[in-house]
Amino acid sequence: MPAGNIPQPERELCEIKGALDVLFTLREEFAQWVDEAQDEARKEELENVYQHVLALESEYQRRRETAEKTLTASR
């Protein structure tokens, strides 16, 4: 099916899953950078960014669950 013909709920779910993949990668990288930080100020800055990525990931997990429920209900 061409991309333009994908129903809205399915397209949204695909977009959310793609965002979750990116956030997972970012979370893993920031976790490593936090562990490797030598300077306490730098470590705190990286920890703040890491926590922000975690919050975004949680929000997108919630959105994925909602989108999956919507898609299931529309079938």
Number of C-alpha atoms within 10 A of each C-alpha: 5 5 7 8 8 11 10 11 16 14 15 17 19 14 13 19 16 12 16 19 13 12 19 15 13 17 20 12 12 19 16 13 16 19 11 10 15 10 8 10 10 13 16 13 12 19 18 14 17 21 14 13 19 16 13 16 20 14 13 17 16 13 16 19 14 13 19 16 12 14 16 10 8 8 5
